[in-house]
């Protein structure tokens, strides 16, 4: 028989099975039933993994060389025969093969040391051999091309580079806004937080470079992070670059106030921590000396994506929101979301039954796709594809910064080398290094394994608490509070409730001649004849926060807390409107740079309005070309602010 010696490179199934060895061989020999298609698939798989470490032969070629083993025994179970003639069979032979090809050794250890595990494994093996046809169908449904092994060498390389791209986007996007958001003349100066931290805090409770102080350090933080992200994209010093990116972004999140407290910022930090544990300990990502990617860390990445999507669905049910319960959420979502762009108007005009069907599809994906991620190659790829399609649909109608794209990067990490190779032209696949590499040295493996195991415990505690709604025991709560500033594990549950109105804050400034002029933001709705454009994967943090401010002031108006006798209201302390009004009034340049159109002279006064916006209908838009309708809810009196000394 003949077969392909490089299944992982060519991406094809060896229909004839592994090559027949010279008999008797000078290495362990695997004897399998040559008439069994199930055996042929799996022996081709292990041959691709083991290469020259094992020899393979069908029983009709090998049986005559081993008269001590009957043909009936050969047909009933696979055999592994050592050069000295000793042999093992059945489940023990399979576990020994796994160990010898360097795949995993713990099943063999359990088989030899724990009689219950041995009995269970042998029983399972007998069930498979008794139903080989069904087993072959099941294995092909799970793995597709069974003969092509599932390895993660290419997957890790792609993941590292794409994470570098996401980091670069995050740093450059925030860096362009940092001075106006948290600079010394910004809306929430980082120096205020650091003054409070110096009075009673410690660096491990406030992990940031801003302990060194100043706008220069703030600028250096995102610049260093951007350079490190570029190193990741280029595949240079991946571990050092990953640590630097994570540390710089953590530094910004720590002092970023409300502007960096979104779930996707936590998602980037948790993904970045896993990136540190998964990146190879080499100076080049494509170095020939790169060792095998950690399966434990990969499972943590799987868990992260599954948690993100599943708890997004669970949060909707736990909230008790009737809008989600009756599947009408999408009739509101497209025009009430923070930063819609023009495709959202067209989708919002679709028939209600179609929007309800889309809402139901969201639930189907959020509750089924995460489960598929824990299955083998084919169902996992289907689950990842469903999640990626959901992210693309969200990005096609709304601006959510890098969130959708980071989630898609996590989806790509679900695909093994054989699946990813399908994205390359067939002629180029042979030149792409994939396969099962040697394990890292013990000294390098165990610290990472310990860190990954600790993270797994934290993840499981978080999952239990989020799913059950119960608080963990006091020692665990104490530990969670202690490590919370470092954001090792996020708490996810996006879009738990659906907003059914769209309040908007509009700001006006008064010129010397007494006329009033609008402040125009770059991305959020304002003029009725304008709808936001595509600003992703960047994240306009001020425009986003103004959406939350508008919701807060709408609630205050409903509660009777707003009065035309006064316009300066600080509600929960998270609102940026008061600071924004002050900064505009005194023409602070970093803040004005966050706006599209601000005052061109020092305002005599400033005021703000709370309006309710909604998309126009197709008929209304045909009449006046407006994207929006609006109704005024509240207007503040004219206010005057002076620059603080």
C-alpha positions in Angstrom: 0.0 0.0 0.0 1.0 3.6 -0.5 -0.1 6.8 1.1 0.8 10.5 1.6 3.6 11.3 4.0 2.5 14.8 4.6 -1.3 14.9 5.2 -1.1 18.1 7.2 0.6 19.9 4.4 -1.5 18.8 1.5 -4.8 18.9 3.3 -6.1 15.7 1.7 -7.2 12.4 3.1 -5.0 9.3 2.5 -7.6 6.9 1.2 -5.1 4.0 1.1 -4.0 4.4 4.7 -0.4 4.8 5.9 2.5 3.3 4.0 3.3 -0.4 4.7 6.4 -0.9 6.7 9.3 -3.2 5.9 8.7 -6.3 8.1 9.8 -6.9 10.7 10.6 -3.2 11.4 13.2 -1.7 13.7 10.6 0.4 15.5 7.2 -0.2 17.1 4.8 -1.6 14.6 1.1 -0.8 14.5 -1.0 -3.7 13.0 -4.5 -2.7 11.9 -7.4 -4.3 10.0 -6.7 -3.3 6.4 -10.3 -4.0 5.4 -11.7 -1.5 7.9 -12.3 2.0 6.6 -12.6 3.4 10.2 -9.2 1.9 11.0 -7.7 3.2 7.8 -8.8 6.7 8.5 -7.4 6.8 12.0 -4.1 5.0 11.2 -3.5 7.6 8.4 -4.1 10.3 11.1 -1.6 8.8 13.5 0.9 8.2 10.8 0.8 11.8 9.9 1.4 12.7 13.5 4.0 10.1 14.3 6.0 10.3 11.0 9.0 7.9 11.4 8.5 7.1 15.1 6.1 4.3 14.3 5.7 1.7 11.5 2.3 0.7 10.2 1.1 -2.5 8.4 -2.3 -4.0 7.7 -2.9 -7.4 9.3 -2.8 -9.4 6.0 0.8 -8.2 5.5 1.9 -8.5 9.1 0.1 -11.5 10.6 2.5 -14.1 9.1 5.4 -12.5 10.9 3.8 -12.9 14.3 2.4 -16.4 14.6 1.9 -16.0 18.3 -1.0 -13.7 17.6 -4.0 -15.3 15.8 -5.7 -13.6 12.9 -8.9 -13.4 14.9 -7.0 -11.4 17.6 -5.6 -9.1 15.0 -9.1 -8.5 13.6 -10.7 -7.9 16.9 -8.3 -5.1 18.0 -5.4 -3.0 16.9 -2.0 -4.2 18.1 1.2 -2.3 18.8 4.2 -4.6 18.7 7.6 -3.6 19.9 10.8 -4.6 18.1 11.5 -7.2 20.9 8.1 -8.9 20.2 6.1 -7.6 23.2 2.7 -6.4 22.2 -0.3 -4.5 23.6 -3.7 -4.4 22.1 -7.0 -2.5 22.2 -7.4 0.7 24.1 -3.9 0.3 25.6 -2.4 0.1 22.1 -4.2 3.3 21.1 -3.0 5.1 24.2 0.5 3.9 23.6 0.3 5.2 20.0 -0.8 8.6 21.3 2.1 8.7 23.7 4.7 7.6 21.2 3.7 10.1 18.5 3.9 12.9 21.2 0.2 13.6 21.2 -0.7 13.0 24.9 0.6 10.6 27.5 -1.9 10.9 30.4 -4.5 8.4 29.0 -1.8 5.7 29.0 -0.8 6.6 32.5 -4.4 6.4 33.7 -4.9 3.1 31.9 -1.9 1.5 33.5 -2.4 2.8 37.0 -6.1 3.0 37.6 -8.0 -0.3 37.1 -11.5 1.4 36.8 -10.1 3.7 34.0 -8.6 0.7 32.3 -11.9 -1.3 32.4 -13.8 1.7 31.1 -11.4 2.4 28.3 -11.4 -1.3 27.1 -15.2 -1.4 27.3 -15.4 1.7 25.2 -12.9 0.3 22.7 -15.0 -2.9 22.3 -18.1 -0.8 21.7 -16.4 1.1 18.9 -15.0 -2.1 17.2 -18.4 -3.6 17.4 -20.0 -0.6 15.5 -17.2 0.5 13.2 -19.5 1.7 10.5 -21.4 4.0 12.8 -18.1 5.1 14.4 -16.7 6.0 11.0 -19.8 8.1 10.2 -19.6 9.8 13.5 -15.8 10.5 13.3 -16.3 12.0 9.8 -19.2 14.1 11.0 -17.0 15.4 13.8 -13.6 15.8 12.0 -14.4 15.9 8.3 -11.1 14.6 6.9 -10.2 12.2 9.8 -6.8 11.4 8.3 -5.7 15.1 8.6 -4.7 15.7 12.3 -6.0 18.7 14.3 -3.0 20.8 15.2 -2.7 24.5 16.1 0.6 25.7 14.9 -0.8 27.9 12.0 -3.8 28.8 14.2 -1.5 30.3 16.8 0.5 32.3 14.3 -2.7 33.8 12.7 -4.1 34.5 16.2 -1.0 36.3 17.4 -0.8 38.5 14.3 -4.5 39.4 14.3 -4.4 40.2 18.0 -1.5 42.5 17.2 -3.8 44.2 14.7 -6.6 44.6 17.2 -4.2 46.0 19.8 -2.8 48.5 17.2 -6.4 49.7 16.3 -7.2 50.1 20.0 -4.1 52.0 20.8 -4.2 54.3 17.8 -7.9 55.0 18.2 -7.6 55.9 21.9 -4.3 57.7 21.5 -6.0 60.1 19.1 -8.6 61.0 21.8 -6.6 60.5 25.0 -5.7 64.2 25.6 -9.3 65.3 25.3 -10.7 62.4 27.4 -8.2 61.9 30.2 -5.4 64.4 29.6 -4.8 67.3 32.0 -7.2 69.4 30.0 -9.5 66.5 29.3 -13.0 65.6 30.5 -11.8 63.2 33.2 -8.2 64.0 33.9 -6.2 61.0 34.9 -4.2 63.1 37.3 -7.3 63.5 39.5 -7.5 59.7 39.9 -3.8 59.5 40.6 -4.0 62.2 43.3 -6.7 60.1 45.0 -4.6 56.9 44.6 -1.5 58.5 46.1 -3.4 59.5 49.2 -4.4 55.9 50.1 -3.7 53.5 47.3 -0.9 51.3 46.2 0.5 50.5 42.7 -0.9 47.0 42.6 -4.4 48.4 43.3 -3.9 51.0 40.6 -1.7 49.3 37.9 -0.8 52.1 35.6 2.2 54.0 34.3 0.4 57.2 35.3 2.2 56.9 38.7 5.0 58.6 36.8 2.5 61.4 36.0 1.9 63.8 33.2 0.5 64.0 29.7 3.8 62.9 28.3 3.5 59.5 30.1 0.0 59.1 28.8 1.1 59.7 25.3 4.1 57.4 25.7 1.8 54.6 26.9 -0.2 54.3 23.8 2.8 54.9 21.5 4.7 52.1 23.2 1.6 49.9 23.0 1.3 50.7 19.3 4.9 49.8 18.6 4.6 46.5 20.5 1.4 45.7 18.5 3.4 46.3 15.3 5.9 43.7 16.6 3.1 41.2 17.1 1.9 41.8 13.6 5.4 41.2 12.3 5.9 38.2 14.5 8.9 39.6 16.3 9.5 38.8 20.0 5.9 37.7 20.4 5.9 37.1 24.2 7.7 40.4 25.0 5.4 42.2 22.6 2.3 40.6 24.0 3.3 41.4 27.6 4.0 45.0 26.6 0.6 45.4 24.8 -1.3 44.0 27.7 0.6 46.1 30.2 0.1 49.3 28.2 -3.6 48.7 27.6 -4.1 47.9 31.3 -2.4 51.1 32.2 -4.8 53.1 30.0 -7.9 51.2 31.2 -6.9 51.8 34.9 -7.1 55.6 34.4 -9.5 55.6 31.5 -12.6 56.4 33.7 -15.9 55.8 32.0 -14.3 55.9 28.6 -12.5 52.6 28.9 -15.0 50.6 31.0 -16.8 48.8 28.2 -17.0 45.1 28.0 -14.8 45.0 24.9 -12.0 46.7 26.9 -12.2 43.9 29.4 -12.4 41.4 26.6 -9.2 42.7 25.0 -7.4 42.5 28.3 -8.5 38.9 29.0 -7.7 37.9 25.4 -4.3 39.7 25.7 -3.5 37.7 28.9 -4.2 34.4 27.1 -2.1 35.7 24.2 0.8 36.0 26.6 0.4 32.5 27.7 0.0 31.1 24.2 2.6 33.0 22.3 5.8 31.0 21.6 9.0 31.7 23.6 11.1 32.5 20.5 12.3 35.7 19.0 10.5 35.0 15.7 6.9 33.7 15.5 7.9 31.5 12.5 11.1 30.3 14.0 11.9 26.6 13.2 12.4 26.1 16.9 8.9 27.0 17.8 7.3 24.4 20.1 3.8 23.0 20.3 1.0 25.4 21.2 -0.6 24.7 24.6 -3.9 22.9 24.4 -4.9 24.2 27.9 -4.5 27.8 26.9 -6.4 27.1 23.7 -9.3 25.6 25.7 -9.2 28.9 27.8 -9.6 30.8 24.5 -12.5 28.5 23.6 -14.1 29.1 27.0 -13.7 32.9 26.6 -15.5 32.9 23.3 -18.2 30.6 24.6 -18.7 32.7 27.7 -18.9 35.9 25.7 -21.6 34.6 23.4 -23.6 32.4 25.8 -23.8 34.9 28.6 -24.9 37.5 26.0 -28.0 35.3 25.5 -28.4 34.4 29.1 -28.3 38.0 30.2 -31.2 38.8 28.0 -33.3 36.1 29.6 -32.2 36.9 33.2 -33.1 40.5 32.7 -36.7 39.7 32.2 -36.9 42.2 29.4 -40.2 41.6 27.5 -38.8 43.2 24.4 -36.3 40.3 24.1 -38.9 37.8 25.3 -41.3 38.5 22.5 -38.6 38.8 19.8 -39.4 42.4 18.9 -36.0 43.7 20.1 -34.7 44.2 16.5 -37.6 46.5 15.7 -36.0 48.9 18.2 -32.3 48.0 18.0 -31.2 49.5 14.7 -32.4 53.1 15.6 -31.8 53.1 19.3 -28.2 51.6 19.3 -25.4 54.1 20.2 -23.9 54.9 16.8 -25.9 53.5 13.9 -24.7 54.2 10.3 -26.8 54.4 7.2 -27.4 50.6 6.5 -29.2 50.5 9.9 -32.0 52.7 8.4 -32.6 50.3 5.6 -32.6 47.2 7.8 -35.0 48.9 10.3 -37.5 49.4 7.5 -37.7 45.6 6.9 -41.0 43.8 7.6 -41.6 43.1 11.3 -41.9 39.4 10.8 -38.4 39.3 9.3 -37.0 41.3 12.2 -38.6 38.9 14.6 -37.1 36.0 12.8 -33.7 37.8 13.0 -34.1 38.2 16.7 -35.0 34.5 17.2 -31.9 33.7 15.1 -29.7 35.7 17.6 -31.0 33.5 20.4 -30.4 30.3 18.5 -26.8 31.4 17.8 -26.1 32.6 21.3 -27.3 29.4 22.9 -26.2 26.7 20.4 -23.0 28.0 18.9 -21.1 28.1 22.2 -21.9 24.4 22.7 -20.5 23.5 19.3 -17.2 25.1 20.2 -16.5 22.3 22.7 -16.9 19.6 20.0 -14.3 18.4 17.4 -13.2 20.2 14.3 -16.3 20.3 12.1 -19.0 21.3 14.6 -16.5 23.7 16.2 -15.9 25.4 12.8 -19.7 25.6 12.3 -20.2 27.2 15.7 -17.3 29.7 15.1 -18.7 30.5 11.6 -22.2 31.2 13.1 -20.7 33.6 15.7 -18.6 35.3 13.1 -21.6 35.8 10.9 -23.5 37.3 13.8 -20.6 39.7 14.5 -20.5 40.7 10.8 -24.2 41.4 10.8 -23.9 43.6 13.9 -20.9 45.5 12.4 -22.8 46.0 9.2 -25.4 48.2 10.9 -23.7 49.7 13.9 -20.4 51.0 15.1 -19.1 49.0 18.0 -15.4 49.8 17.7 -13.1 46.8 17.7 -15.5 44.5 19.6 -16.9 42.6 16.6 -13.5 42.2 15.0 -11.9 41.0 18.2 -14.7 38.5 18.5 -14.1 37.3 15.0 -10.4 36.9 15.8 -11.4 34.6 18.7 -13.6 32.7 16.2 -10.6 32.2 13.9 -8.7 30.8 16.9 -11.4 28.0 17.0 -10.2 26.7 13.6 -7.3 24.1 13.5 -4.4 24.2 11.0 -6.2 21.9 8.5 -9.2 24.2 8.4 -7.2 27.4 8.1 -5.1 25.9 5.3 -8.2 25.9 3.2 -8.0 29.7 3.1 -4.7 29.5 1.2 -4.3 28.5 -2.4 -3.6 24.8 -2.8 -0.2 25.5 -4.4 0.9 27.5 -1.3 -0.2 25.0 1.4 2.9 22.8 1.2 5.1 25.8 2.2 3.2 26.6 5.3 4.6 25.0 8.4 1.9 23.1 10.4 1.8 19.9 12.3 2.5 18.5 15.8 5.7 20.0 17.2 7.6 18.9 20.3 6.4 20.0 23.6 8.1 23.0 25.2 10.9 22.3 27.7 9.6 21.5 31.1 11.1 24.7 32.6 9.1 26.8 30.1 6.0 24.6 30.2 5.1 24.4 33.9 5.0 28.1 34.8 2.6 28.7 32.0 0.6 25.6 32.9 0.3 26.9 36.5 -0.8 30.3 35.3 -3.3 28.8 32.9 -4.7 26.5 35.5 -5.1 29.4 37.9 -7.0 31.3 35.2 -9.2 28.3 34.6 -10.2 28.2 38.2 -11.1 31.9 38.1 -13.1 31.4 34.9 -15.0 28.5 36.4 -15.8 30.6 39.6 -16.9 33.5 37.4 -19.1 31.2 35.2 -20.7 29.7 38.3 -21.4 33.1 39.8 -22.8 34.6 36.6 -25.0 31.6 35.8 -26.4 31.1 39.3 -26.5 34.7 40.4 -24.9 33.8 43.7 -21.9 35.3 45.3 -19.0 33.0 46.0 -17.7 32.3 49.5 -16.0 35.1 51.3 -12.4 34.1 50.6 -13.1 33.9 46.9 -14.8 37.3 47.0 -11.7 38.7 48.7 -9.4 37.2 46.1 -11.6 38.5 43.3 -11.5 42.1 44.7 -7.8 41.9 45.1 -7.2 40.9 41.5 -10.0 42.9 39.9 -7.8 45.9 39.0 -5.7 43.5 36.8 -8.8 42.3 34.8 -7.7 38.7 34.4 -11.3 37.4 33.8 -14.2 39.5 32.4 -17.9 39.4 33.2 -19.9 39.5 30.0 -23.5 40.0 29.0 -24.0 42.5 26.2 -27.4 44.0 25.3 -29.1 42.5 28.3 -32.0 45.0 27.9 -33.3 46.8 24.8 -33.8 50.5 24.8 -37.1 51.5 23.2 -36.5 55.3 22.9 -33.5 57.2 21.6 -32.8 60.3 23.7 -30.1 62.6 22.3 -28.3 65.5 24.0 -27.8 68.6 21.8 -25.6 71.4 22.9 -25.7 75.0 21.7 -23.4 78.0 22.2 -24.2 81.7 22.1 -22.2 84.1 20.0 -21.5 87.7 20.9 -24.5 88.8 18.7 -26.8 86.7 20.8 -27.4 84.0 18.1 -27.3 80.3 19.1 -25.2 77.7 17.2 -25.2 73.9 17.5 -22.3 71.8 18.6 -21.9 69.0 16.1 -20.3 65.7 17.2 -18.3 63.6 14.7 -20.4 60.4 14.8 -23.5 60.6 17.0 -26.8 61.9 15.5 -27.4 65.6 15.4 -28.7 67.3 12.2 -31.8 65.5 11.0 -30.5 65.1 7.5 -27.3 63.4 8.5 -26.7 59.9 9.7 -23.5 58.6 11.1 -20.9 57.0 8.9 -18.6 54.0 9.4 -16.1 54.8 12.2 -15.2 51.2 13.3 -12.9 49.5 14.1 -12.0 52.8 15.8 -14.0 53.8 18.9 -15.2 57.4 19.3 -15.3 57.3 23.1 -17.0 60.7 23.7 -19.8 60.0 21.2 -20.4 56.6 22.8 -20.5 58.1 26.3 -23.0 60.7 25.2 -25.4 57.9 24.4 -25.2 56.7 28.0 -25.5 60.3 29.3 -28.7 60.8 27.2 -30.3 57.7 28.7 -29.4 58.9 32.2 -30.8 62.3 31.7 -34.0 60.9 30.2 -34.5 58.8 33.3 -33.9 61.9 35.4 -36.5 63.8 33.4 -39.0 61.0 33.8 -38.4 61.1 37.6 -38.9 64.9 37.6 -35.3 65.7 38.5 -34.7 68.1 35.6 -36.0 71.6 35.9 -35.8 74.6 33.5 -34.5 76.6 36.4 -31.2 74.8 36.3 -29.2 72.9 33.7 -26.1 71.6 35.5 -26.9 68.2 36.8 -24.5 65.5 38.0 -26.6 62.4 38.5 -24.6 59.2 39.1 -21.2 60.8 38.7 -20.5 58.9 35.5 -22.0 61.6 33.2 -19.5 63.6 31.2 -22.0 66.3 30.1 -21.2 68.8 32.9 -17.5 68.6 32.3 -18.1 68.8 28.5 -20.1 72.0 28.9 -17.3 73.6 31.0 -14.6 72.6 28.6 -16.5 73.9 25.6 -17.3 77.2 27.3 -13.6 77.9 28.0 -12.4 76.5 24.6 -10.1 73.8 25.8 -8.5 72.6 22.6 -8.1 68.9 23.4 -11.8 68.6 24.0 -12.8 70.7 21.0 -10.7 68.3 18.9 -13.1 65.5 19.8 -16.0 67.5 18.1 -16.7 68.0 14.4 -17.9 71.6 14.9 -17.4 73.6 18.0 -17.4 77.3 18.9 -15.2 79.6 16.8 -15.2 82.2 19.5 -15.5 82.2 23.3 -19.2 81.6 23.9 -21.3 84.1 25.9 -23.3 81.2 27.2 -24.1 77.6 26.6 -27.2 75.4 26.9 -28.3 71.9 26.1 -31.5 70.1 25.0 -32.8 66.6 25.5 -34.6 65.4 22.3 -36.1 62.1 21.3 -34.9 60.8 17.9 -36.4 58.1 15.7 -35.7 57.0 12.1 -37.9 58.4 9.5 -40.2 56.1 7.5 -39.4 55.6 3.8 -42.3 57.9 2.9 -41.0 60.6 5.3 -37.5 60.4 3.9 -38.8 60.6 0.4 -40.4 64.0 1.3 -37.5 65.8 3.0 -34.4 63.6 2.7 -34.1 63.4 6.5 -32.9 60.3 8.3 -34.3 61.3 11.6 -37.4 62.8 13.3 -37.1 64.4 16.7 -39.2 65.7 19.5 -37.9 68.1 22.2 -38.2 66.9 25.7 -36.2 69.3 27.8 -34.2 72.5 27.5 -31.8 73.9 30.0 -31.4 77.6 30.7 -28.4 79.4 29.4 -25.3 78.8 31.5 -22.0 80.5 31.9 -18.8 78.8 33.2 -15.5 80.4 33.8 -12.1 78.7 33.6 -11.0 77.3 37.0 -7.9 78.9 38.4 
